[in-house]
Amino acid sequence: MSVGHIARDGAAPQIDEVLRGLDLLQGVDETIVRQLIDRCPRQSVAAGEVVIAAGAINRRMYLVLSGRLEVLLDAKRGDVIAELAPGETTGEISQIDQLPASATVRAITASELLLIDLPTFWSLVGASHAFAVNLILKLAERVRGGNRAMNEIARLRAQFEKAALHDALTGVPNRRWLDQTLPRLLERHAESGEPLALAMIDIDHFKRFNDDHGHAAGDRVLTAVARCLVNRMRPTDLLARFGGEEFVAIFANTDEEGSTVATERLLASIASLRVDDAEGRSLPAVTISIGVAMAKPDHDAEALVSEADAALYRAKDSGRNRVCR
């Protein structure tokens, strides 16, 4: 910790005012409070200055006299779990368990703190039953608040992770998700012996469509195609955007005959799909080409995708708007 200016100015009116409203000192004898004021130094910290560093041993409890502090579970990621205003304290748990701090405390604004060292802290606990009770209540409140904050951080992190694994335009899982998920599905397939089919799907002449009608219209088609494919697949089937105008469909527990039925259904659905532009005018219809591969026991993800991709090129070379193996 970078130590700022420390003063021992006695009982400044500012300290008296803050201490009178401090929950931790409610019911504590005024003589004990006066001794606390006289005994403890004050410290000025600049905005951004670390007061308590996570992982470091902390030997003080800090009372905020002015300014604001923030408590962060991870300073690098900026996971703020609490903000401390004048009259609030931090560092109590370190005084009790004597373990390295579990969070970082940092000044949001220029702040003035009252420093309560370890001997003073424990003398307060021993000298005042009211202080000990208030401390227990404060710690219980902080644990509850910390749990709520951690739950919120976990919720937000789950959202961010979901966003990182989903295509922003179409809303379906993206290539990163596929790279993580397909190997696990193939492992399960190898263990269970259940059939698994993978289809590479490409929108026919999509570059020409973009050139003729613009990227905004192309985005509307991509979104509509993705939605149509998902709606025509079983809940156990999976769809991901592979990149550009290409998608990958995974059909779990589906044999060769079943994959033919499933992909022909997708082909027909897209052929009948109608998409409007932003002004409500109908855009030209699009078709898709599909290449299908069945997973084999020795297939890894790259080999299975490559086999389906080769089948896709056969479909395109054969005239498009068809399924090939």
C-alpha positions in Angstrom: 0.0 0.0 0.0 1.2 3.5 -0.8 1.0 5.4 2.4 -0.4 9.0 2.1 -0.3 11.8 4.6 -1.0 10.6 8.2 -2.0 13.0 10.9 -2.8 12.9 14.6 -4.9 16.0 15.0 -7.0 14.8 17.9 -10.7 15.1 17.8 -11.6 17.1 14.8 -15.3 18.0 14.5 -15.4 16.0 11.2 -14.3 12.8 13.0 -16.8 13.3 15.9 -19.7 13.8 13.4 -18.8 10.6 11.4 -18.2 8.5 14.5 -21.6 9.5 16.1 -23.4 8.0 13.1 -21.3 4.9 12.9 -23.3 1.7 13.4 -20.2 -0.1 14.7 -20.0 2.4 17.6 -23.6 2.6 18.5 -24.0 2.0 22.3 -20.3 2.2 22.9 -19.2 4.3 25.9 -18.2 7.8 24.9 -15.0 7.6 26.8 -14.0 4.6 24.7 -14.9 6.5 21.6 -12.8 9.5 22.7 -9.8 7.2 23.3 -10.3 5.8 19.9 -10.2 9.3 18.3 -7.1 10.3 20.2 -5.2 7.1 19.6 -5.8 6.5 15.9 -4.1 8.4 13.1 -5.7 9.6 9.9 -4.6 8.9 6.4 -5.3 10.7 3.1 -5.4 8.6 0.0 -5.6 9.8 -3.6 -8.2 8.6 -6.1 -7.1 5.2 -7.5 -4.8 4.4 -4.6 -5.0 0.9 -3.2 -5.8 0.8 0.5 -5.9 -3.0 0.9 -4.4 -5.3 -1.7 -5.9 -8.8 -2.3 -3.5 -11.4 -1.1 -1.6 -9.1 1.3 -1.6 -9.2 5.1 -3.7 -6.4 6.5 -3.2 -5.2 10.1 -5.7 -2.4 10.2 -9.4 -1.6 10.1 -10.2 1.5 8.1 -13.0 4.0 8.8 -14.0 6.2 5.9 -14.2 9.8 7.1 -14.6 11.4 3.7 -14.6 10.3 0.0 -15.5 6.9 -1.3 -13.8 3.5 -1.6 -14.6 0.4 -3.7 -14.2 -3.3 -2.9 -13.1 -5.5 -5.8 -12.9 -9.3 -6.0 -10.6 -9.0 -9.0 -8.9 -5.7 -9.5 -7.8 -6.6 -13.1 -11.3 -7.4 -14.2 -12.9 -4.6 -12.2 -15.4 -6.9 -10.3 -16.7 -4.3 -7.9 -18.8 -5.9 -5.1 -19.3 -2.9 -2.8 -18.7 0.8 -2.4 -17.9 2.4 1.0 -19.2 5.8 1.9 -18.2 8.0 5.0 -19.0 6.2 8.2 -18.4 2.7 6.7 -15.5 0.5 7.5 -13.3 -2.2 5.9 -10.6 -4.6 7.0 -12.6 -6.0 10.0 -12.3 -9.6 8.8 -8.5 -9.3 8.4 -8.3 -8.4 12.1 -10.2 -11.5 13.1 -8.8 -14.3 10.9 -5.3 -12.8 10.3 -5.3 -14.2 6.8 -4.3 -12.4 3.6 -7.0 -10.1 2.3 -9.5 -11.8 -0.1 -10.4 -8.5 -1.9 -8.8 -5.3 -3.0 -10.0 -2.0 -1.5 -9.3 1.1 -3.6 -10.1 4.8 -3.4 -12.7 6.0 -5.9 -12.1 9.6 -5.0 -9.6 11.4 -2.8 -10.5 10.1 0.7 -9.6 10.5 4.4 -9.5 7.4 6.5 -9.2 6.7 10.3 -6.7 3.9 10.8 -7.5 1.4 13.6 -4.6 -0.9 14.2 -4.7 -4.4 15.5 -4.1 -3.7 19.2 -6.7 -0.9 19.2 -9.2 -3.1 17.4 -9.0 -5.9 19.9 -9.0 -3.6 22.9 -12.3 -2.2 21.6 -13.7 -5.8 21.4 -12.5 -6.6 24.9 -13.6 -3.3 26.4 -17.0 -2.9 24.9 -19.7 -5.6 24.7 -21.7 -3.2 22.4 -18.8 -2.9 20.0 -18.4 -6.7 19.8 -22.2 -7.2 19.1 -22.1 -4.4 16.5 -19.1 -6.0 14.9 -20.9 -9.4 14.6 -24.0 -7.8 13.0 -21.8 -5.8 10.6 -19.9 -8.9 9.5 -23.1 -10.8 9.0 -24.5 -7.9 6.9 -21.3 -7.8 4.9 -21.4 -11.6 4.2 -25.0 -11.3 3.0 -24.1 -8.3 0.8 -21.0 -10.0 -0.5 -23.1 -13.1 -1.5 -25.6 -11.0 -3.3 -22.8 -9.2 -5.2 -21.0 -12.4 -6.1 -24.3 -13.9 -7.4 -24.8 -10.8 -9.6 -21.2 -11.0 -10.8 -21.7 -14.7 -11.6 -24.9 -13.8 -13.5 -23.2 -11.1 -15.5 -20.2 -13.4 -16.2 -22.5 -16.1 -17.5 -24.1 -13.5 -19.8 -20.7 -12.5 -21.1 -19.6 -16.1 -21.6 -22.8 -16.8 -23.5 -22.3 -13.7 -25.7 -18.7 -14.9 -26.4 -20.1 -18.3 -27.6 -23.0 -16.9 -29.7 -23.1 -15.1 -33.0 -24.2 -11.5 -32.5 -26.2 -11.4 -35.8 -28.1 -14.6 -35.9 -28.2 -15.5 -32.2 -27.1 -19.1 -32.8 -23.9 -20.5 -31.3 -20.7 -19.5 -33.1 -17.5 -21.2 -34.4 -15.9 -20.9 -30.9 -18.8 -22.8 -29.4 -18.5 -25.5 -32.1 -14.8 -25.9 -31.5 -15.5 -26.5 -27.8 -18.6 -28.6 -28.1 -18.0 -30.9 -31.1 -15.1 -32.8 -29.6 -17.2 -33.6 -26.5 -20.1 -34.8 -28.6 -17.7 -37.1 -30.6 -16.3 -38.5 -27.3 -19.9 -39.2 -26.2 -20.7 -40.8 -29.6 -17.6 -43.0 -29.3 -18.5 -44.2 -25.8 -22.2 -44.8 -26.5 -22.1 -46.1 -30.0 -25.1 -43.9 -30.9 -25.0 -42.5 -34.5 -24.2 -38.8 -35.1 -24.5 -36.9 -38.3 -23.0 -33.5 -39.1 -24.1 -31.2 -42.0 -22.3 -28.3 -43.5 -24.8 -25.8 -44.9 -24.0 -23.0 -47.3 -26.3 -20.3 -48.7 -26.1 -20.5 -52.5 -24.6 -17.5 -54.4 -24.7 -15.4 -51.2 -21.8 -13.1 -52.3 -23.8 -12.2 -55.5 -26.9 -11.6 -53.3 -24.9 -9.2 -51.1 -23.5 -7.4 -54.2 -26.9 -7.0 -55.8 -28.9 -6.1 -52.7 -26.5 -4.8 -50.1 -25.1 -6.2 -46.8 -28.2 -5.0 -44.8 -30.4 -7.3 -46.9 -27.8 -10.0 -46.6 -27.9 -9.7 -42.9 -31.6 -10.1 -42.9 -31.3 -13.2 -45.0 -28.7 -14.7 -42.7 -30.9 -14.1 -39.7 -34.0 -15.5 -41.3 -32.1 -18.6 -42.6 -30.7 -19.3 -39.1 -34.1 -18.9 -37.5 -35.8 -21.1 -40.1 -33.1 -23.9 -39.7 -33.5 -23.9 -35.9 -37.3 -24.0 -36.2 -37.1 -27.1 -38.5 -34.7 -29.0 -36.3 -35.5 -31.2 -33.3 -34.7 -29.8 -29.7 -31.8 -32.3 -29.5 -30.3 -31.1 -32.8 -27.7 -28.2 -32.7 -27.0 -25.4 -35.1 -23.9 -23.1 -35.2 -22.8 -20.4 -37.5 -19.5 -21.6 -39.0 -18.6 -18.3 -40.6 -19.9 -16.1 -43.4 -22.9 -17.8 -45.0 -22.0 -21.2 -43.7 -23.7 -23.1 -40.8 -23.1 -26.5 -39.2 -26.0 -28.7 -38.1 -25.4 -31.6 -35.7 -27.9 -34.4 -35.5 -27.4 -36.5 -32.4 -28.6 -40.1 -32.3 -29.4 -39.9 -36.0 -28.4 -42.6 -38.5 -27.8 -42.1 -42.2 -31.4 -42.5 -43.2 -32.6 -40.1 -40.5 -30.0 -37.5 -41.5 -31.3 -37.6 -45.1 -34.8 -36.9 -43.9 -33.6 -34.1 -41.7 -31.5 -32.3 -44.2 -34.0 -32.7 -47.1 -36.5 -31.0 -44.7 -34.1 -28.1 -44.1 -33.5 -27.8 -47.9 -37.3 -27.5 -48.6 -37.8 -25.1 -45.7 -35.2 -22.6 -47.0 -36.4 -22.9 -50.6 -39.9 -21.8 -49.5 -38.6 -19.1 -47.1 -39.5 -15.5 -47.9 -37.6 -12.5 -46.5 -38.5 -8.8 -46.7 -36.1 -5.9 -46.7 -36.3 -3.0 -44.2 -39.0 -1.3 -46.2 -41.2 -4.4 -46.3 -40.4 -5.4 -49.9 -39.8 -9.0 -50.8 -36.2 -10.0 -51.4 -35.3 -12.7 -53.9 -35.6 -16.3 -52.6 -32.4 -18.1 -51.6 -31.5 -21.8 -51.5 -28.9 -23.8 -49.6 -26.5 -26.6 -50.4 -25.8 -29.3 -47.8 -23.0 -31.7 -47.3 -23.5 -34.5 -44.7 -21.0 -36.8 -43.0 -21.6 -39.6 -40.5 -19.3 -39.7 -37.4 -17.0 -42.7 -37.2 -15.3 -44.0 -34.1 -11.9 -42.7 -35.3 -13.2 -39.3 -36.3 -12.0 -36.2 -34.5 -13.8 -32.9 -34.9 -11.5 -31.7 -37.7 -11.9 -34.9 -39.8 -15.7 -34.9 -39.5 -16.0 -31.3 -40.5 -13.6 -31.8 -43.4 -15.6 -34.8 -44.7 -18.9 -32.8 -44.5 -17.2 -29.9 -46.2 -16.1 -32.1 -49.1 -19.6 -33.3 -49.4 -20.8 -29.7 -49.5 -18.5 -28.9 -52.4 -19.9 -31.9 -54.3 -23.4 -30.5 -53.7 -22.4 -27.1 -55.1 -20.5 -28.6 -58.0 -23.6 -30.7 -58.8 -25.8 -27.6 -59.2 -26.5 -26.4 -55.7 -29.9 -26.6 -53.8 -29.3 -30.2 -52.9 -27.9 -32.6 -50.3 -24.7 -34.7 -50.9 -22.7 -37.2 -48.9 
